[in-house]
Amino acid sequence: MCDLSLDGVAQGGCSFDWDVADPEASLVDLADRLCEGWLHEEVWGGWPMCPNHPTRPMWADVGEGGRTIWACEADPADAIEIGQLGV
Ligand SMILES: [Zn+2]
């Protein structure tokens, strides 16, 4: 079970099973669920947004070399490792 709170306010939860055999896919799945279930609703315009394309939300993906990334649909070069956005 995954419980979520934003700014200290409980938002609910979802069932989630972490696959220890494929942690990259598990992280991408969790990030995607959080974005689709809460963050795109609670944060105006969506979250996270691309630093180079401020009107475009990014999505979680597994990139080259198995890196877990936030990907930008406008420019693949904007990909940022999950946890490195700095926002
Ligand atoms: Zn971008």
PDB file of the backbone (N, CA, C, O) and the ligand in Angstrom, with CONECT records:
HET     ZN  A 101       1
ATOM      1  N   MET A   1       0.859  -1.193   0.000  1.00  0.00           N
ATOM      2  CA  MET A   1       0.000   0.000   0.000  1.00  0.00           C
ATOM      3  C   MET A   1       0.891   1.237   0.000  1.00  0.00           C
ATOM      4  O   MET A   1       1.909   1.276   0.690  1.00  0.00           O
ATOM      5  N   CYS A   2       0.515   2.215  -0.754  1.00  0.00           N
ATOM      6  CA  CYS A   2       1.230   3.473  -0.855  1.00  0.00           C
ATOM      7  C   CYS A   2       0.295   4.575  -0.357  1.00  0.00           C
ATOM      8  O   CYS A   2      -0.764   4.802  -0.943  1.00  0.00           O
ATOM      9  N   ASP A   3       0.682   5.262   0.722  1.00  0.00           N
ATOM     10  CA  ASP A   3      -0.109   6.380   1.240  1.00  0.00           C
ATOM     11  C   ASP A   3       0.566   7.676   0.839  1.00  0.00           C
ATOM     12  O   ASP A   3       1.793   7.775   0.860  1.00  0.00           O
ATOM     13  N   LEU A   4      -0.224   8.660   0.475  1.00  0.00           N
ATOM     14  CA  LEU A   4       0.329   9.920  -0.001  1.00  0.00           C
ATOM     15  C   LEU A   4      -0.260  11.086   0.771  1.00  0.00           C
ATOM     16  O   LEU A   4      -1.460  11.123   1.044  1.00  0.00           O
ATOM     17  N   SER A   5       0.607  12.053   1.127  1.00  0.00           N
ATOM     18  CA  SER A   5       0.123  13.323   1.662  1.00  0.00           C
ATOM     19  C   SER A   5       0.856  14.437   0.930  1.00  0.00           C
ATOM     20  O   SER A   5       2.036  14.312   0.603  1.00  0.00           O
ATOM     21  N   LEU A   6       0.144  15.524   0.680  1.00  0.00           N
ATOM     22  CA  LEU A   6       0.718  16.707   0.045  1.00  0.00           C
ATOM     23  C   LEU A   6       0.559  17.868   1.003  1.00  0.00           C
ATOM     24  O   LEU A   6      -0.554  18.167   1.434  1.00  0.00           O
ATOM     25  N   ASP A   7       1.645  18.522   1.339  1.00  0.00           N
ATOM     26  CA  ASP A   7       1.618  19.616   2.297  1.00  0.00           C
ATOM     27  C   ASP A   7       0.943  19.201   3.595  1.00  0.00           C
ATOM     28  O   ASP A   7       0.231  19.991   4.215  1.00  0.00           O
ATOM     29  N   GLY A   8       1.170  17.961   4.000  1.00  0.00           N
ATOM     30  CA  GLY A   8       0.646  17.473   5.265  1.00  0.00           C
ATOM     31  C   GLY A   8      -0.801  17.029   5.226  1.00  0.00           C
ATOM     32  O   GLY A   8      -1.348  16.637   6.257  1.00  0.00           O
ATOM     33  N   VAL A   9      -1.437  17.078   4.066  1.00  0.00           N
ATOM     34  CA  VAL A   9      -2.842  16.680   3.943  1.00  0.00           C
ATOM     35  C   VAL A   9      -2.911  15.308   3.269  1.00  0.00           C
ATOM     36  O   VAL A   9      -2.427  15.130   2.151  1.00  0.00           O
ATOM     37  N   ALA A  10      -3.520  14.341   3.961  1.00  0.00           N
ATOM     38  CA  ALA A  10      -3.636  12.997   3.406  1.00  0.00           C
ATOM     39  C   ALA A  10      -4.449  13.023   2.118  1.00  0.00           C
ATOM     40  O   ALA A  10      -5.522  13.623   2.063  1.00  0.00           O
ATOM     41  N   GLN A  11      -3.930  12.371   1.089  1.00  0.00           N
ATOM     42  CA  GLN A  11      -4.593  12.364  -0.215  1.00  0.00           C
ATOM     43  C   GLN A  11      -5.182  11.008  -0.566  1.00  0.00           C
ATOM     44  O   GLN A  11      -5.876  10.869  -1.573  1.00  0.00           O
ATOM     45  N   GLY A  12      -4.905   9.999   0.271  1.00  0.00           N
ATOM     46  CA  GLY A  12      -5.387   8.659  -0.026  1.00  0.00           C
ATOM     47  C   GLY A  12      -4.219   7.741  -0.300  1.00  0.00           C
ATOM     48  O   GLY A  12      -3.090   8.007   0.114  1.00  0.00           O
ATOM     49  N   GLY A  13      -4.497   6.673  -0.994  1.00  0.00           N
ATOM     50  CA  GLY A  13      -3.434   5.723  -1.261  1.00  0.00           C
ATOM     51  C   GLY A  13      -3.796   4.824  -2.420  1.00  0.00           C
ATOM     52  O   GLY A  13      -4.883   4.914  -2.992  1.00  0.00           O
ATOM     53  N   CYS A  14      -2.868   3.961  -2.750  1.00  0.00           N
ATOM     54  CA  CYS A  14      -3.114   2.998  -3.805  1.00  0.00           C
ATOM     55  C   CYS A  14      -2.334   1.737  -3.476  1.00  0.00           C
ATOM     56  O   CYS A  14      -1.356   1.775  -2.729  1.00  0.00           O
ATOM     57  N   SER A  15      -2.767   0.641  -4.030  1.00  0.00           N
ATOM     58  CA  SER A  15      -2.007  -0.587  -3.837  1.00  0.00           C
ATOM     59  C   SER A  15      -0.811  -0.555  -4.775  1.00  0.00           C
ATOM     60  O   SER A  15      -0.916  -0.132  -5.926  1.00  0.00           O
ATOM     61  N   PHE A  16       0.313  -1.006  -4.270  1.00  0.00           N
ATOM     62  CA  PHE A  16       1.517  -0.994  -5.081  1.00  0.00           C
ATOM     63  C   PHE A  16       2.448  -2.082  -4.584  1.00  0.00           C
ATOM     64  O   PHE A  16       2.702  -2.186  -3.384  1.00  0.00           O
ATOM     65  N   ASP A  17       2.952  -2.879  -5.484  1.00  0.00           N
ATOM     66  CA  ASP A  17       3.902  -3.937  -5.136  1.00  0.00           C
ATOM     67  C   ASP A  17       5.230  -3.625  -5.793  1.00  0.00           C
ATOM     68  O   ASP A  17       5.332  -3.573  -7.018  1.00  0.00           O
ATOM     69  N   TRP A  18       6.255  -3.416  -4.964  1.00  0.00           N
ATOM     70  CA  TRP A  18       7.606  -3.146  -5.456  1.00  0.00           C
ATOM     71  C   TRP A  18       8.212  -4.460  -5.924  1.00  0.00           C
ATOM     72  O   TRP A  18       8.284  -5.418  -5.154  1.00  0.00           O
ATOM     73  N   ASP A  19       8.647  -4.517  -7.174  1.00  0.00           N
ATOM     74  CA  ASP A  19       9.263  -5.724  -7.733  1.00  0.00           C
ATOM     75  C   ASP A  19      10.773  -5.624  -7.538  1.00  0.00           C
ATOM     76  O   ASP A  19      11.447  -4.893  -8.263  1.00  0.00           O
ATOM     77  N   VAL A  20      11.309  -6.364  -6.552  1.00  0.00           N
ATOM     78  CA  VAL A  20      12.735  -6.280  -6.251  1.00  0.00           C
ATOM     79  C   VAL A  20      13.588  -6.778  -7.417  1.00  0.00           C
ATOM     80  O   VAL A  20      14.767  -6.437  -7.513  1.00  0.00           O
ATOM     81  N   ALA A  21      13.003  -7.574  -8.293  1.00  0.00           N
ATOM     82  CA  ALA A  21      13.756  -8.083  -9.444  1.00  0.00           C
ATOM     83  C   ALA A  21      13.877  -7.019 -10.541  1.00  0.00           C
ATOM     84  O   ALA A  21      14.725  -7.146 -11.424  1.00  0.00           O
ATOM     85  N   ASP A  22      13.053  -5.987 -10.500  1.00  0.00           N
ATOM     86  CA  ASP A  22      13.085  -4.944 -11.531  1.00  0.00           C
ATOM     87  C   ASP A  22      12.813  -3.583 -10.878  1.00  0.00           C
ATOM     88  O   ASP A  22      11.755  -2.992 -11.095  1.00  0.00           O
ATOM     89  N   PRO A  23      13.773  -3.083 -10.073  1.00  0.00           N
ATOM     90  CA  PRO A  23      13.531  -1.836  -9.336  1.00  0.00           C
ATOM     91  C   PRO A  23      13.330  -0.630 -10.242  1.00  0.00           C
ATOM     92  O   PRO A  23      12.595   0.287  -9.876  1.00  0.00           O
ATOM     93  N   GLU A  24      13.959  -0.602 -11.413  1.00  0.00           N
ATOM     94  CA  GLU A  24      13.774   0.535 -12.312  1.00  0.00           C
ATOM     95  C   GLU A  24      12.324   0.615 -12.790  1.00  0.00           C
ATOM     96  O   GLU A  24      11.715   1.684 -12.776  1.00  0.00           O
ATOM     97  N   ALA A  25      11.788  -0.510 -13.207  1.00  0.00           N
ATOM     98  CA  ALA A  25      10.390  -0.529 -13.659  1.00  0.00           C
ATOM     99  C   ALA A  25       9.452  -0.208 -12.501  1.00  0.00           C
ATOM    100  O   ALA A  25       8.428   0.446 -12.698  1.00  0.00           O
ATOM    101  N   SER A  26       9.793  -0.661 -11.295  1.00  0.00           N
ATOM    102  CA  SER A  26       8.951  -0.368 -10.132  1.00  0.00           C
ATOM    103  C   SER A  26       8.941   1.124  -9.834  1.00  0.00           C
ATOM    104  O   SER A  26       7.883   1.689  -9.555  1.00  0.00           O
ATOM    105  N   LEU A  27      10.102   1.770  -9.888  1.00  0.00           N
ATOM    106  CA  LEU A  27      10.177   3.210  -9.630  1.00  0.00           C
ATOM    107  C   LEU A  27       9.382   3.987 -10.672  1.00  0.00           C
ATOM    108  O   LEU A  27       8.658   4.922 -10.330  1.00  0.00           O
ATOM    109  N   VAL A  28       9.510   3.608 -11.934  1.00  0.00           N
ATOM    110  CA  VAL A  28       8.767   4.283 -13.003  1.00  0.00           C
ATOM    111  C   VAL A  28       7.264   4.081 -12.805  1.00  0.00           C
ATOM    112  O   VAL A  28       6.484   5.016 -12.987  1.00  0.00           O
ATOM    113  N   ASP A  29       6.858   2.879 -12.438  1.00  0.00           N
ATOM    114  CA  ASP A  29       5.441   2.596 -12.203  1.00  0.00           C
ATOM    115  C   ASP A  29       4.910   3.432 -11.046  1.00  0.00           C
ATOM    116  O   ASP A  29       3.825   4.005 -11.143  1.00  0.00           O
ATOM    117  N   LEU A  30       5.671   3.509  -9.946  1.00  0.00           N
ATOM    118  CA  LEU A  30       5.244   4.301  -8.793  1.00  0.00           C
ATOM    119  C   LEU A  30       5.156   5.781  -9.153  1.00  0.00           C
ATOM    120  O   LEU A  30       4.170   6.439  -8.821  1.00  0.00           O
ATOM    121  N   ALA A  31       6.174   6.310  -9.826  1.00  0.00           N
ATOM    122  CA  ALA A  31       6.166   7.725 -10.218  1.00  0.00           C
ATOM    123  C   ALA A  31       4.984   8.014 -11.138  1.00  0.00           C
ATOM    124  O   ALA A  31       4.332   9.051 -11.008  1.00  0.00           O
ATOM    125  N   ASP A  32       4.709   7.105 -12.062  1.00  0.00           N
ATOM    126  CA  ASP A  32       3.590   7.288 -12.986  1.00  0.00           C
ATOM    127  C   ASP A  32       2.259   7.303 -12.236  1.00  0.00           C
ATOM    128  O   ASP A  32       1.387   8.122 -12.527  1.00  0.00           O
ATOM    129  N   ARG A  33       2.107   6.395 -11.271  1.00  0.00           N
ATOM    130  CA  ARG A  33       0.864   6.362 -10.487  1.00  0.00           C
ATOM    131  C   ARG A  33       0.684   7.642  -9.685  1.00  0.00           C
ATOM    132  O   ARG A  33      -0.420   8.180  -9.602  1.00  0.00           O
ATOM    133  N   LEU A  34       1.775   8.129  -9.093  1.00  0.00           N
ATOM    134  CA  LEU A  34       1.693   9.365  -8.312  1.00  0.00           C
ATOM    135  C   LEU A  34       1.317  10.547  -9.199  1.00  0.00           C
ATOM    136  O   LEU A  34       0.498  11.379  -8.811  1.00  0.00           O
ATOM    137  N   CYS A  35       1.913  10.623 -10.390  1.00  0.00           N
ATOM    138  CA  CYS A  35       1.594  11.719 -11.305  1.00  0.00           C
ATOM    139  C   CYS A  35       0.153  11.638 -11.780  1.00  0.00           C
ATOM    140  O   CYS A  35      -0.581  12.626 -11.726  1.00  0.00           O
ATOM    141  N   GLU A  36      -0.252  10.464 -12.244  1.00  0.00           N
ATOM    142  CA  GLU A  36      -1.592  10.315 -12.802  1.00  0.00           C
ATOM    143  C   GLU A  36      -2.678  10.417 -11.743  1.00  0.00           C
ATOM    144  O   GLU A  36      -3.759  10.948 -12.001  1.00  0.00           O
ATOM    145  N   GLY A  37      -2.386   9.904 -10.539  1.00  0.00           N
ATOM    146  CA  GLY A  37      -3.398   9.855  -9.496  1.00  0.00           C
ATOM    147  C   GLY A  37      -3.529  11.133  -8.695  1.00  0.00           C
ATOM    148  O   GLY A  37      -4.607  11.434  -8.183  1.00  0.00           O
ATOM    149  N   TRP A  38      -2.433  11.900  -8.577  1.00  0.00           N
ATOM    150  CA  TRP A  38      -2.481  13.059  -7.683  1.00  0.00           C
ATOM    151  C   TRP A  38      -1.794  14.297  -8.240  1.00  0.00           C
ATOM    152  O   TRP A  38      -2.396  15.368  -8.315  1.00  0.00           O
ATOM    153  N   LEU A  39      -0.553  14.150  -8.626  1.00  0.00           N
ATOM    154  CA  LEU A  39       0.244  15.352  -8.897  1.00  0.00           C
ATOM    155  C   LEU A  39      -0.283  16.166 -10.069  1.00  0.00           C
ATOM    156  O   LEU A  39      -0.286  17.395 -10.001  1.00  0.00           O
ATOM    157  N   HIS A  40      -0.728  15.517 -11.141  1.00  0.00           N
ATOM    158  CA  HIS A  40      -1.256  16.278 -12.277  1.00  0.00           C
ATOM    159  C   HIS A  40      -2.576  16.958 -11.923  1.00  0.00           C
ATOM    160  O   HIS A  40      -2.975  17.914 -12.587  1.00  0.00           O
ATOM    161  N   GLU A  41      -3.265  16.471 -10.874  1.00  0.00           N
ATOM    162  CA  GLU A  41      -4.510  17.084 -10.418  1.00  0.00           C
ATOM    163  C   GLU A  41      -4.258  18.192  -9.409  1.00  0.00           C
ATOM    164  O   GLU A  41      -4.911  19.235  -9.438  1.00  0.00           O
ATOM    165  N   GLU A  42      -3.301  17.954  -8.511  1.00  0.00           N
ATOM    166  CA  GLU A  42      -3.081  18.878  -7.398  1.00  0.00           C
ATOM    167  C   GLU A  42      -2.161  20.046  -7.757  1.00  0.00           C
ATOM    168  O   GLU A  42      -2.255  21.114  -7.152  1.00  0.00           O
ATOM    169  N   VAL A  43      -1.287  19.855  -8.722  1.00  0.00           N
ATOM    170  CA  VAL A  43      -0.341  20.898  -9.100  1.00  0.00           C
ATOM    171  C   VAL A  43      -0.772  21.443 -10.460  1.00  0.00           C
ATOM    172  O   VAL A  43      -0.822  20.709 -11.448  1.00  0.00           O
ATOM    173  N   TRP A  44      -1.082  22.735 -10.498  1.00  0.00           N
ATOM    174  CA  TRP A  44      -1.599  23.323 -11.731  1.00  0.00           C
ATOM    175  C   TRP A  44      -0.631  23.078 -12.897  1.00  0.00           C
ATOM    176  O   TRP A  44       0.562  23.360 -12.787  1.00  0.00           O
ATOM    177  N   GLY A  45      -1.141  22.563 -13.986  1.00  0.00           N
ATOM    178  CA  GLY A  45      -0.346  22.310 -15.171  1.00  0.00           C
ATOM    179  C   GLY A  45       0.355  20.969 -15.160  1.00  0.00           C
ATOM    180  O   GLY A  45       0.837  20.508 -16.195  1.00  0.00           O
ATOM    181  N   GLY A  46       0.415  20.334 -13.988  1.00  0.00           N
ATOM    182  CA  GLY A  46       1.065  19.034 -13.873  1.00  0.00           C
ATOM    183  C   GLY A  46       2.407  19.139 -13.182  1.00  0.00           C
ATOM    184  O   GLY A  46       2.961  20.226 -13.018  1.00  0.00           O
ATOM    185  N   TRP A  47       2.916  17.997 -12.783  1.00  0.00           N
ATOM    186  CA  TRP A  47       4.236  17.936 -12.147  1.00  0.00           C
ATOM    187  C   TRP A  47       4.876  16.595 -12.452  1.00  0.00           C
ATOM    188  O   TRP A  47       4.196  15.571 -12.394  1.00  0.00           O
ATOM    189  N   PRO A  48       6.153  16.565 -12.774  1.00  0.00           N
ATOM    190  CA  PRO A  48       7.055  17.710 -12.962  1.00  0.00           C
ATOM    191  C   PRO A  48       6.930  18.298 -14.360  1.00  0.00           C
ATOM    192  O   PRO A  48       6.540  17.609 -15.302  1.00  0.00           O
ATOM    193  N   MET A  49       7.268  19.584 -14.484  1.00  0.00           N
ATOM    194  CA  MET A  49       7.287  20.244 -15.780  1.00  0.00           C
ATOM    195  C   MET A  49       8.721  20.262 -16.301  1.00  0.00           C
ATOM    196  O   MET A  49       9.674  20.288 -15.523  1.00  0.00           O
ATOM    197  N   CYS A  50       8.863  20.249 -17.628  1.00  0.00           N
ATOM    198  CA  CYS A  50      10.197  20.285 -18.224  1.00  0.00           C
ATOM    199  C   CYS A  50      10.831  21.668 -17.998  1.00  0.00           C
ATOM    200  O   CYS A  50      10.197  22.686 -18.277  1.00  0.00           O
ATOM    201  N   PRO A  51      12.069  21.713 -17.499  1.00  0.00           N
ATOM    202  CA  PRO A  51      12.726  23.007 -17.288  1.00  0.00           C
ATOM    203  C   PRO A  51      12.901  23.800 -18.585  1.00  0.00           C
ATOM    204  O   PRO A  51      12.955  25.030 -18.554  1.00  0.00           O
ATOM    205  N   ASN A  52      12.990  23.108 -19.724  1.00  0.00           N
ATOM    206  CA  ASN A  52      13.195  23.791 -21.001  1.00  0.00           C
ATOM    207  C   ASN A  52      11.901  24.004 -21.784  1.00  0.00           C
ATOM    208  O   ASN A  52      11.891  24.749 -22.764  1.00  0.00           O
ATOM    209  N   HIS A  53      10.825  23.368 -21.369  1.00  0.00           N
ATOM    210  CA  HIS A  53       9.515  23.517 -22.007  1.00  0.00           C
ATOM    211  C   HIS A  53       8.491  23.655 -20.877  1.00  0.00           C
ATOM    212  O   HIS A  53       7.820  22.680 -20.536  1.00  0.00           O
ATOM    213  N   PRO A  54       8.363  24.832 -20.301  1.00  0.00           N
ATOM    214  CA  PRO A  54       7.564  25.026 -19.075  1.00  0.00           C
ATOM    215  C   PRO A  54       6.093  24.660 -19.175  1.00  0.00           C
ATOM    216  O   PRO A  54       5.425  24.557 -18.147  1.00  0.00           O
ATOM    217  N   THR A  55       5.563  24.458 -20.384  1.00  0.00           N
ATOM    218  CA  THR A  55       4.153  24.088 -20.500  1.00  0.00           C
ATOM    219  C   THR A  55       3.965  22.586 -20.685  1.00  0.00           C
ATOM    220  O   THR A  55       2.843  22.110 -20.854  1.00  0.00           O
ATOM    221  N   ARG A  56       5.078  21.837 -20.651  1.00  0.00           N
ATOM    222  CA  ARG A  56       4.973  20.403 -20.920  1.00  0.00           C
ATOM    223  C   ARG A  56       5.355  19.575 -19.691  1.00  0.00           C
ATOM    224  O   ARG A  56       6.494  19.629 -19.229  1.00  0.00           O
ATOM    225  N   PRO A  57       4.386  18.804 -19.162  1.00  0.00           N
ATOM    226  CA  PRO A  57       4.731  17.915 -18.058  1.00  0.00           C
ATOM    227  C   PRO A  57       5.631  16.777 -18.549  1.00  0.00           C
ATOM    228  O   PRO A  57       5.536  16.343 -19.697  1.00  0.00           O
ATOM    229  N   MET A  58       6.496  16.312 -17.664  1.00  0.00           N
ATOM    230  CA  MET A  58       7.372  15.195 -18.008  1.00  0.00           C
ATOM    231  C   MET A  58       6.739  13.908 -17.485  1.00  0.00           C
ATOM    232  O   MET A  58       5.859  13.955 -16.625  1.00  0.00           O
ATOM    233  N   TRP A  59       7.177  12.771 -17.994  1.00  0.00           N
ATOM    234  CA  TRP A  59       6.659  11.497 -17.517  1.00  0.00           C
ATOM    235  C   TRP A  59       7.823  10.566 -17.198  1.00  0.00           C
ATOM    236  O   TRP A  59       8.917  10.677 -17.752  1.00  0.00           O
ATOM    237  N   ALA A  60       7.536   9.631 -16.269  1.00  0.00           N
ATOM    238  CA  ALA A  60       8.565   8.693 -15.824  1.00  0.00           C
ATOM    239  C   ALA A  60       8.780   7.627 -16.890  1.00  0.00           C
ATOM    240  O   ALA A  60       7.839   7.164 -17.534  1.00  0.00           O
ATOM    241  N   ASP A  61      10.059   7.246 -17.059  1.00  0.00           N
ATOM    242  CA  ASP A  61      10.375   6.231 -18.057  1.00  0.00           C
ATOM    243  C   ASP A  61      11.714   5.584 -17.687  1.00  0.00           C
ATOM    244  O   ASP A  61      12.458   6.091 -16.847  1.00  0.00           O
ATOM    245  N   VAL A  62      11.995   4.466 -18.328  1.00  0.00           N
ATOM    246  CA  VAL A  62      13.313   3.847 -18.203  1.00  0.00           C
ATOM    247  C   VAL A  62      14.070   4.214 -19.468  1.00  0.00           C
ATOM    248  O   VAL A  62      13.671   3.845 -20.572  1.00  0.00           O
ATOM    249  N   GLY A  63      15.184   4.954 -19.294  1.00  0.00           N
ATOM    250  CA  GLY A  63      15.951   5.424 -20.438  1.00  0.00           C
ATOM    251  C   GLY A  63      17.127   4.512 -20.751  1.00  0.00           C
ATOM    252  O   GLY A  63      17.195   3.369 -20.301  1.00  0.00           O
ATOM    253  N   GLU A  64      18.047   5.053 -21.534  1.00  0.00           N
ATOM    254  CA  GLU A  64      19.235   4.296 -21.930  1.00  0.00           C
ATOM    255  C   GLU A  64      19.992   3.811 -20.705  1.00  0.00           C
ATOM    256  O   GLU A  64      20.114   4.523 -19.709  1.00  0.00           O
ATOM    257  N   GLY A  65      20.497   2.592 -20.796  1.00  0.00           N
ATOM    258  CA  GLY A  65      21.282   2.026 -19.715  1.00  0.00           C
ATOM    259  C   GLY A  65      20.478   1.687 -18.477  1.00  0.00           C
ATOM    260  O   GLY A  65      21.047   1.449 -17.412  1.00  0.00           O
ATOM    261  N   GLY A  66      19.148   1.661 -18.607  1.00  0.00           N
ATOM    262  CA  GLY A  66      18.299   1.319 -17.474  1.00  0.00           C
ATOM    263  C   GLY A  66      18.120   2.449 -16.482  1.00  0.00           C
ATOM    264  O   GLY A  66      17.625   2.228 -15.377  1.00  0.00           O
ATOM    265  N   ARG A  67      18.520   3.679 -16.863  1.00  0.00           N
ATOM    266  CA  ARG A  67      18.333   4.819 -15.956  1.00  0.00           C
ATOM    267  C   ARG A  67      16.854   5.145 -15.846  1.00  0.00           C
ATOM    268  O   ARG A  67      16.126   5.094 -16.838  1.00  0.00           O
ATOM    269  N   THR A  68      16.407   5.480 -14.639  1.00  0.00           N
ATOM    270  CA  THR A  68      15.028   5.923 -14.462  1.00  0.00           C
ATOM    271  C   THR A  68      15.020   7.434 -14.633  1.00  0.00           C
ATOM    272  O   THR A  68      15.744   8.155 -13.948  1.00  0.00           O
ATOM    273  N   ILE A  69      14.188   7.900 -15.559  1.00  0.00           N
ATOM    274  CA  ILE A  69      14.229   9.314 -15.963  1.00  0.00           C
ATOM    275  C   ILE A  69      12.847   9.941 -15.993  1.00  0.00           C
ATOM    276  O   ILE A  69      11.824   9.264 -16.095  1.00  0.00           O
ATOM    277  N   TRP A  70      12.860  11.292 -15.899  1.00  0.00           N
ATOM    278  CA  TRP A  70      11.715  12.090 -16.303  1.00  0.00           C
ATOM    279  C   TRP A  70      11.989  12.443 -17.758  1.00  0.00           C
ATOM    280  O   TRP A  70      13.008  13.060 -18.068  1.00  0.00           O
ATOM    281  N   ALA A  71      11.089  12.057 -18.646  1.00  0.00           N
ATOM    282  CA  ALA A  71      11.265  12.283 -20.076  1.00  0.00           C
ATOM    283  C   ALA A  71      10.390  13.436 -20.548  1.00  0.00           C
ATOM    284  O   ALA A  71       9.303  13.665 -20.018  1.00  0.00           O
ATOM    285  N   CYS A  72      10.881  14.159 -21.554  1.00  0.00           N
ATOM    286  CA  CYS A  72      10.143  15.259 -22.172  1.00  0.00           C
ATOM    287  C   CYS A  72       9.724  14.825 -23.567  1.00  0.00           C
ATOM    288  O   CYS A  72      10.539  14.327 -24.344  1.00  0.00           O
ATOM    289  N   GLU A  73       8.421  15.022 -23.883  1.00  0.00           N
ATOM    290  CA  GLU A  73       7.945  14.604 -25.203  1.00  0.00           C
ATOM    291  C   GLU A  73       8.476  15.510 -26.307  1.00  0.00           C
ATOM    292  O   GLU A  73       8.502  15.105 -27.469  1.00  0.00           O
ATOM    293  N   ALA A  74       8.899  16.727 -25.971  1.00  0.00           N
ATOM    294  CA  ALA A  74       9.353  17.673 -26.988  1.00  0.00           C
ATOM    295  C   ALA A  74      10.810  17.436 -27.380  1.00  0.00           C
ATOM    296  O   ALA A  74      11.176  17.638 -28.538  1.00  0.00           O
ATOM    297  N   ASP A  75      11.640  17.014 -26.437  1.00  0.00           N
ATOM    298  CA  ASP A  75      13.055  16.845 -26.732  1.00  0.00           C
ATOM    299  C   ASP A  75      13.655  15.773 -25.820  1.00  0.00           C
ATOM    300  O   ASP A  75      13.784  15.991 -24.615  1.00  0.00           O
ATOM    301  N   PRO A  76      14.021  14.620 -26.379  1.00  0.00           N
ATOM    302  CA  PRO A  76      14.590  13.544 -25.552  1.00  0.00           C
ATOM    303  C   PRO A  76      15.849  13.987 -24.802  1.00  0.00           C
ATOM    304  O   PRO A  76      16.197  13.391 -23.782  1.00  0.00           O
ATOM    305  N   ALA A  77      16.529  15.014 -25.289  1.00  0.00           N
ATOM    306  CA  ALA A  77      17.744  15.493 -24.620  1.00  0.00           C
ATOM    307  C   ALA A  77      17.439  16.146 -23.271  1.00  0.00           C
ATOM    308  O   ALA A  77      18.351  16.361 -22.473  1.00  0.00           O
ATOM    309  N   ASP A  78      16.174  16.463 -23.007  1.00  0.00           N
ATOM    310  CA  ASP A  78      15.793  17.086 -21.743  1.00  0.00           C
ATOM    311  C   ASP A  78      15.623  16.073 -20.614  1.00  0.00           C
ATOM    312  O   ASP A  78      15.342  16.459 -19.480  1.00  0.00           O
ATOM    313  N   ALA A  79      15.788  14.789 -20.904  1.00  0.00           N
ATOM    314  CA  ALA A  79      15.596  13.754 -19.877  1.00  0.00           C
ATOM    315  C   ALA A  79      16.482  14.028 -18.667  1.00  0.00           C
ATOM    316  O   ALA A  79      17.655  14.379 -18.799  1.00  0.00           O
ATOM    317  N   ILE A  80      15.887  13.858 -17.479  1.00  0.00           N
ATOM    318  CA  ILE A  80      16.580  14.083 -16.209  1.00  0.00           C
ATOM    319  C   ILE A  80      16.331  12.874 -15.323  1.00  0.00           C
ATOM    320  O   ILE A  80      15.206  12.380 -15.235  1.00  0.00           O
ATOM    321  N   GLU A  81      17.385  12.397 -14.665  1.00  0.00           N
ATOM    322  CA  GLU A  81      17.202  11.247 -13.789  1.00  0.00           C
ATOM    323  C   GLU A  81      16.209  11.579 -12.680  1.00  0.00           C
ATOM    324  O   GLU A  81      16.227  12.681 -12.131  1.00  0.00           O
ATOM    325  N   ILE A  82      15.345  10.625 -12.356  1.00  0.00           N
ATOM    326  CA  ILE A  82      14.398  10.816 -11.270  1.00  0.00           C
ATOM    327  C   ILE A  82      15.183  11.080  -9.991  1.00  0.00           C
ATOM    328  O   ILE A  82      16.108  10.342  -9.651  1.00  0.00           O
ATOM    329  N   GLY A  83      14.806  12.131  -9.297  1.00  0.00           N
ATOM    330  CA  GLY A  83      15.499  12.539  -8.077  1.00  0.00           C
ATOM    331  C   GLY A  83      16.491  13.661  -8.300  1.00  0.00           C
ATOM    332  O   GLY A  83      17.063  14.184  -7.344  1.00  0.00           O
ATOM    333  N   GLN A  84      16.704  14.042  -9.575  1.00  0.00           N
ATOM    334  CA  GLN A  84      17.702  15.067  -9.884  1.00  0.00           C
ATOM    335  C   GLN A  84      17.095  16.362 -10.429  1.00  0.00           C
ATOM    336  O   GLN A  84      17.818  17.235 -10.910  1.00  0.00           O
ATOM    337  N   LEU A  85      15.765  16.484 -10.355  1.00  0.00           N
ATOM    338  CA  LEU A  85      15.147  17.695 -10.888  1.00  0.00           C
ATOM    339  C   LEU A  85      15.489  18.935 -10.079  1.00  0.00           C
ATOM    340  O   LEU A  85      15.604  20.028 -10.633  1.00  0.00           O
ATOM    341  N   GLY A  86      15.650  18.773  -8.786  1.00  0.00           N
ATOM    342  CA  GLY A  86      15.995  19.918  -7.956  1.00  0.00           C
ATOM    343  C   GLY A  86      14.830  20.832  -7.659  1.00  0.00           C
ATOM    344  O   GLY A  86      15.031  21.982  -7.269  1.00  0.00           O
ATOM    345  N   VAL A  87      13.588  20.335  -7.839  1.00  0.00           N
ATOM    346  CA  VAL A  87      12.393  21.128  -7.514  1.00  0.00           C
ATOM    347  C   VAL A  87      11.509  20.364  -6.571  1.00  0.00           C
ATOM    348  O   VAL A  87      10.454  20.859  -6.176  1.00  0.00           O
TER     349      VAL A  87
HETATM  350 ZN    ZN A 101      11.596  19.596 -22.700  1.00  0.00          ZN2+
END
